[in-house]
Amino acid sequence: MVSIDRLDEICPLPPLPGQLPRVVLGRRAPAYGISRRTQERRAASGRWPRLLPGVYLTVAPPATELDRWVAALLFAGDGATLSGAAALRIIGVRGIAAPGRLLVLVPPVNRKESTGFVQVRRTFRPVEVAQVHGPRCAAPARAVADLCLTLRRLDDARAAVAKVVQQGHASVEAIGAELMAGPRQGSRNLRLALEEVGWGAESAPEARALRLLRSAGIAGFVPNAWLRLPDGTWRRVDAYWPHLRFSLEMDGKQWHFNGQLWVQGLDRDVDLAKIGVYGVHRPPSALRNATQFIADVRALLAAREADLRLGLDEGAAGITSPHWTTRR
């Protein structure tokens, strides 16, 4: 739920009839009883600081972030929609830094050009508008896709997508659809960030990994095995080698930028360790190089078998093999 303070910030009550708003288009000032000459005098004296060409702040500076959002839309005119970081902040995505320049999407017939803190981008695609209280902005999937087009670091794109997905504003599939429909130039980081969680593949990362194992002749594993923990609960792993008490998991869509998810992942590993199971996690990106993936798995299995032969077996460690099943 949006707090009252946050609601007042992003969607303040409109001015009373005839009351001058904080941000106004100069040409609309007469509608509020301000003559063109009075407007020019106030602008010249600094009482009305100019935010953008033809757009003025009618109160004492500095302008707030909301003032900048409103000014950008007033300047851009018909069909203008905020996108990128500004849109994500309006929607309420936590952890998104305020941008230096505001991205505004406009239809092709709108001939406004970028200026000041506003970057105008014409788009032929219809823009889905977010259903939120506040300035007109693009839906989360479009907004984060547009933001990632401007990010030069892959880690920044990962973090932006992670925040949007983890906080429940958009799915990986919805962001992927925006990627496919949008421009290719500048999209590399967004594409890589999505591929790392299994988007755009011919099947789920777990299924692809199991097919690779079988095609390489690696046997002895149980796919989609459930292991029973000491407290009677169950934990599913993607591939389990009972004779080695070794598990392999593909961490698709498991974003660990969220601290709580990271802690939960560590806790699950501790649960498996309590029953003597050595688990390894691999990201979907590891499947890009199938040869290396198979070589890594072979080395891990060989190392685990060597450890057990050294005496770290059920008898020496006093650990009984965990009960497992392939139930779903």
C-alpha positions in Angstrom: 0.0 0.0 0.0 1.3 3.5 -0.9 1.8 5.6 2.2 0.0 9.0 2.5 3.2 10.8 2.3 4.2 9.0 -0.9 0.8 9.5 -2.4 1.0 13.2 -1.7 4.4 13.3 -3.4 3.6 11.5 -6.6 -0.1 12.6 -6.9 -0.9 15.7 -4.9 -4.4 17.1 -4.9 -5.0 19.3 -8.0 -5.2 23.0 -7.5 -8.5 24.6 -6.7 -10.4 26.0 -9.7 -8.5 29.1 -10.9 -5.6 28.4 -8.6 -2.2 28.6 -10.3 -0.4 25.2 -10.4 3.3 24.8 -9.4 4.3 24.1 -13.0 2.6 25.8 -15.9 2.9 26.3 -19.6 3.5 30.0 -20.3 0.9 30.1 -23.1 -1.7 28.7 -20.7 -1.1 31.3 -18.0 -4.0 33.5 -19.2 -6.4 30.7 -18.2 -5.3 31.4 -14.6 -5.8 35.1 -14.8 -2.1 35.9 -15.6 -1.6 38.2 -18.5 1.2 37.6 -21.0 2.9 40.7 -19.9 2.8 39.7 -16.2 4.1 36.3 -17.1 7.1 37.8 -19.0 7.8 40.1 -16.1 7.8 37.4 -13.5 10.0 35.2 -15.7 12.5 38.0 -16.3 12.7 38.8 -12.6 13.3 35.2 -11.6 10.0 34.8 -9.7 9.0 32.2 -12.3 12.1 30.1 -13.0 12.1 28.5 -16.4 12.4 24.8 -16.2 12.1 24.1 -19.9 11.3 26.2 -23.0 7.8 27.6 -22.4 7.5 25.8 -19.0 7.8 27.7 -15.7 7.9 27.0 -12.0 5.4 29.3 -10.3 6.7 28.8 -6.7 10.1 29.4 -5.0 12.8 27.0 -6.3 14.1 24.4 -6.1 11.9 22.3 -8.3 10.9 18.9 -6.8 11.2 15.6 -8.7 7.5 15.8 -9.3 7.8 19.3 -10.8 10.4 17.9 -13.2 8.1 15.0 -14.2 5.2 17.4 -14.8 7.4 19.9 -16.7 8.7 17.2 -19.0 5.2 16.1 -19.9 4.0 19.6 -20.5 7.0 20.4 -22.6 6.7 17.2 -24.7 3.0 17.8 -25.4 0.4 15.6 -26.9 0.8 11.8 -26.4 3.9 12.2 -24.1 4.6 9.4 -21.7 7.5 9.1 -19.2 9.5 6.0 -19.4 12.8 4.6 -18.1 14.0 5.3 -14.5 11.5 8.1 -14.0 8.5 5.8 -14.8 9.8 3.1 -12.5 10.1 5.6 -9.7 6.5 6.8 -10.3 5.3 3.2 -10.3 7.1 2.7 -7.0 9.9 0.4 -7.8 12.3 0.6 -4.9 16.0 1.1 -5.3 15.8 3.0 -8.7 18.0 6.1 -8.6 16.6 9.4 -9.8 17.9 10.0 -13.4 19.6 13.1 -14.5 17.6 13.1 -17.8 14.0 12.1 -18.1 13.0 9.8 -21.0 9.8 10.9 -22.6 8.2 8.8 -25.3 6.1 10.6 -28.0 4.2 9.4 -31.1 5.9 10.1 -34.5 3.7 13.1 -35.3 5.1 14.9 -32.2 8.1 16.9 -33.4 9.5 18.0 -30.1 13.3 17.6 -29.7 15.3 16.7 -26.6 16.4 19.7 -24.5 17.6 20.3 -21.0 16.8 17.4 -18.7 14.3 15.9 -21.2 15.3 13.2 -23.7 12.5 12.9 -26.3 12.2 9.6 -28.1 9.7 9.0 -30.9 8.2 5.5 -30.9 6.0 3.8 -33.5 4.9 1.2 -31.0 1.8 1.8 -28.8 2.8 2.5 -25.3 1.0 0.7 -22.5 0.4 3.2 -19.7 0.8 2.2 -16.1 -2.3 2.3 -14.0 -0.9 4.4 -11.2 -1.7 7.7 -9.4 0.7 10.2 -10.7 2.1 11.6 -14.0 1.5 9.5 -17.1 4.1 6.8 -17.4 4.9 3.6 -19.3 4.0 0.2 -17.8 6.9 -1.4 -15.8 8.1 -3.9 -18.5 8.4 -1.1 -21.1 10.0 1.3 -18.6 12.7 -1.1 -17.5 13.4 -2.2 -21.1 13.8 1.4 -22.1 16.0 2.1 -19.1 18.3 -0.8 -19.9 18.8 0.5 -23.4 20.7 3.4 -21.8 22.8 1.4 -19.3 26.4 0.7 -20.3 27.1 -1.9 -17.5 25.6 -5.4 -17.5 25.5 -5.3 -13.7 23.3 -2.2 -13.8 20.9 -3.9 -16.3 20.8 -7.0 -14.1 20.0 -5.0 -11.0 17.2 -3.0 -12.7 15.5 -6.0 -14.1 15.9 -7.8 -10.8 14.2 -5.0 -8.8 11.3 -4.9 -11.2 10.8 -8.7 -11.2 11.4 -9.4 -7.5 9.1 -6.6 -6.4 6.3 -8.1 -8.6 5.9 -5.2 -11.1 6.5 -7.3 -14.2 7.5 -10.8 -15.3 10.6 -11.9 -17.1 8.4 -12.9 -20.0 6.8 -9.5 -20.2 10.2 -7.8 -20.2 11.4 -10.2 -22.8 8.5 -9.3 -25.1 9.5 -5.7 -24.8 13.0 -6.6 -25.7 11.9 -8.5 -28.9 9.6 -5.6 -29.9 12.0 -2.8 -29.2 15.2 -1.6 -31.0 18.2 -3.9 -31.2 20.7 -1.1 -30.8 21.8 -0.8 -27.2 19.8 -3.9 -26.2 22.8 -6.3 -25.5 22.9 -5.8 -21.7 19.1 -6.4 -21.4 19.3 -9.5 -23.6 22.2 -11.0 -21.5 20.5 -10.2 -18.2 17.3 -12.0 -19.4 19.2 -15.0 -20.9 21.0 -15.5 -17.6 17.6 -16.4 -16.0 16.6 -18.7 -18.8 14.5 -16.3 -21.0 14.3 -17.0 -24.7 15.6 -20.6 -24.6 13.9 -23.5 -26.3 12.9 -24.9 -22.9 13.5 -24.4 -19.2 17.2 -24.4 -18.0 16.6 -27.5 -15.9 15.3 -29.5 -18.9 18.1 -28.3 -21.2 20.7 -29.3 -18.5 19.2 -32.8 -18.1 19.2 -33.3 -21.9 22.9 -32.3 -22.1 23.8 -34.8 -19.3 22.0 -37.6 -21.0 23.5 -36.8 -24.5 27.0 -36.8 -22.9 26.4 -40.3 -21.4 26.5 -39.1 -17.8 24.3 -41.5 -16.0 23.3 -42.5 -12.5 21.2 -39.4 -11.7 17.6 -39.1 -10.8 15.9 -36.1 -12.4 13.6 -33.8 -10.4 14.3 -35.8 -7.2 12.7 -34.9 -3.9 14.9 -35.3 -0.8 13.4 -35.7 2.7 14.9 -33.5 5.4 15.2 -34.4 9.1 12.1 -32.4 10.0 10.0 -34.4 7.5 9.8 -31.7 4.8 11.0 -32.2 1.3 13.4 -30.3 -1.0 13.4 -30.8 -4.8 16.7 -30.8 -6.7 17.0 -30.9 -10.5 19.4 -33.8 -10.7 20.5 -36.2 -7.9 23.1 -38.9 -7.8 22.1 -41.2 -4.9 25.3 -43.2 -4.8 27.3 -40.0 -4.5 24.8 -37.9 -2.4 25.4 -35.2 -5.0 22.9 -32.7 -6.4 22.9 -30.3 -9.3 20.5 -27.4 -9.5 20.0 -24.8 -12.3 19.1 -21.5 -10.7 16.8 -20.1 -13.3 15.0 -16.9 -12.3 16.7 -17.0 -9.0 17.8 -13.4 -8.6 20.1 -12.9 -5.6 20.2 -9.1 -5.6 17.5 -9.4 -3.0 19.2 -10.1 0.3 16.3 -12.3 1.7 16.3 -14.6 -1.3 20.1 -15.0 -1.0 19.8 -16.0 2.6 17.0 -18.4 1.8 19.2 -20.0 -0.8 22.0 -20.5 1.7 19.6 -21.9 4.3 18.4 -24.6 1.7 22.1 -25.6 1.1 22.5 -26.0 4.9 19.4 -28.3 5.0 20.9 -30.5 2.3 24.3 -30.6 4.0 22.6 -31.8 7.2 21.7 -35.0 5.4 25.1 -35.4 3.8 24.2 -34.1 0.3 26.8 -32.0 -1.5 24.9 -29.6 -3.8 26.2 -27.4 -6.7 24.3 -24.5 -8.3 24.8 -23.4 -11.8 23.1 -20.4 -13.6 21.4 -20.9 -17.0 24.2 -18.9 -18.6 26.5 -21.9 -17.9 24.6 -23.7 -20.6 25.8 -21.4 -23.4 29.0 -23.4 -23.5 27.7 -27.0 -23.5 31.2 -28.5 -23.7 32.4 -26.6 -20.7 29.2 -27.4 -18.7 29.6 -31.1 -19.3 33.3 -31.0 -18.4 32.5 -29.2 -15.2 29.9 -31.7 -14.2 32.3 -34.6 -14.9 35.0 -33.1 -12.8 32.6 -32.4 -9.9 31.3 -36.0 -10.0 34.9 -37.4 -10.1 35.9 -35.2 -7.2 32.9 -36.3 -5.1 33.6 -40.0 -5.8 37.2 -39.5 -4.8 36.2 -37.9 -1.5 33.9 -40.8 -0.7 36.6 -43.3 -1.5 38.8 -41.5 1.0 36.4 -42.5 3.8 33.8 -39.8 3.7 31.1 -42.5 3.1 28.0 -43.4 5.0 29.7 -45.7 7.5 32.6 -43.4 8.3 30.5 -40.2 8.6 27.6 -41.9 10.4 25.1 -40.6 7.8 22.4 -42.6 6.3 21.5 -42.0 2.7 18.5 -39.6 2.5 15.2 -40.9 1.4 14.4 -39.6 -2.1 11.5 -39.8 -4.6 10.6 -38.5 -8.0 7.2 -37.3 -6.8 6.1 -33.8 -7.9 
